[in-house]
Amino acid sequence: MQKWLRGALLMTVLGIPSTYGATIQAVHVDLHTTTGAIPKALESRMVASIQGAATYMYQGKEDYQIRESLQAYENATMDVVDRILYGYTVKTISMDVGEALHIHLTLEPYGNVVQSLETTVNYGNISSYGQSLIDEDLGNVKPRLEQMLLGASLDSLDWITPLVQKSVRNDLEGALPEFTPQIDVVGGDTVKVTLYLVPNGSSVSRTAVAIQSGTLPSVFFYTMRQYYEKKLRQLEGLPVSFVRRHQRMIEKEIQVELNKSRGTTQFDVTMIPTLEVGTETTLKIYVTSSKYILQGEGYLDMGRGEDSVGLRLYTGIHDGPHDWYVETEFLPNRLEWSFKPSYGYQFTKDTKIGYLYGLPSHHQYGIVQQTIGNRWNARYERDITAKTNEFALSYDVHEYLRLEYVWGDHDRWLRLIGRI
């Protein structure tokens, strides 16, 4: 008894198997086909499916039990694989039995296999420009689909299609997260694959263009505005998050176009585009001239008895933060003209101060203008000669129309300003 115990202990320490054999700890599967290589993505999925079933069947069994009935176990394994892999049948099988069980399979597809693909992408109602933006992220999806489908059994497409769809989703999750891809595969002499891109979240439903200039008439840029209104409409239908992710690229593309325009190259005009992205997306183009000031406007005062209608023209030059210009005003009710030689200094980005000298009244004026946000502006004007004050708060409805509420020392009124 002592000798037997010592022998058993020695066998345990040295790892020598007992006469009863070893327990199967792992199962490995390798595949071959009678028609050539299996698509890698498909092969990986096949191996995973077979390995899962075989592990359930064999893990924990004694290897000697399998060796004693190897033919029966091989037949049972072939039957299970035939059920799992619809579209394929097992032609040969061999099993290497040990603590690690190795299963070697040769498969043959039913009938024909996928020889060629015709791949199309369905973008829905997205414009050609939007499609080009998507294509940059999508890349060439055809090689990915060919890797998964070429060589696969045509009869297996029903269960392969969900695997292809999952694989494409994983591929596009990082590159194109704003869309959910759906795959439709139709068998035939040439397998037709359609990739549908379904937008996620809210989409751009409306677009607008605003051209703003503090130095030149907006009417000069009417044709440009029409061009970019047409261009911007091509963003409609795209997910807001997609446009926001490509915002800098779109702005850069527009900036390159603006830099090549005639106004920039011949008249020293600076144009800067800014895209405000949302369900209503707006392109704002800020136009400034480094040399010239030329602006016109007409105003109508409501609630004011005299001089309620007027026309103004601003002409002058820029020199860095300094402006020298003449404000010319015509009052139709009186048929009178007045002129104000003026100087303005851009104190900060949003604050401007100035001095005006009126002719023929010979009154002197001081003025402070303050920008508040994108559309709001404040103004304080002091008639130094008459010792009167005027305050105003204005709102830009768009680049051609401004509403201004004015109050002076003795009265107040609402001014409607149309800018040319």
Buried (B, 14 or more C-beta within 10 A) or exposed (E): EEEEEEEEEEEEEEEEEEEEBBEBEEBBBEBBBEEEEBBEBBBBBBBEBBBEBBBEBBEEBBBEBBEEEEEEBBEEBBEBBEEBBBBBBBEEBEBEBBEEBBBBBEBEBEEEBBEEBEBEBEBEEBBEBBBEBBEEBBEEBBEBBBBBBBBBBBBBBEBBBEBBBBBBBEBBEEEBBBBBBBBEBEBEEEBEBBBBBEBBEEBBEEBBBBBBBBBBBBEBBEEBBEBBEEBBBBBBBBBBBBBBBBBEEBBEBBBEBBEEBEBBEEBEBBBEBBBEBEEEBBBBBBBBBEEBBBBBBBBEBEEBEEBBEBBBBBEBBBEEEEBEBBBBBBBEEEEEEBBBBBBBEBBEEEEBBBBBBBEEEEBBBEBBBBBEEEBEBBBBBBBEEEEBEBBBBBBBEEBBEBEBBBEBEEEEBEBBBEBB
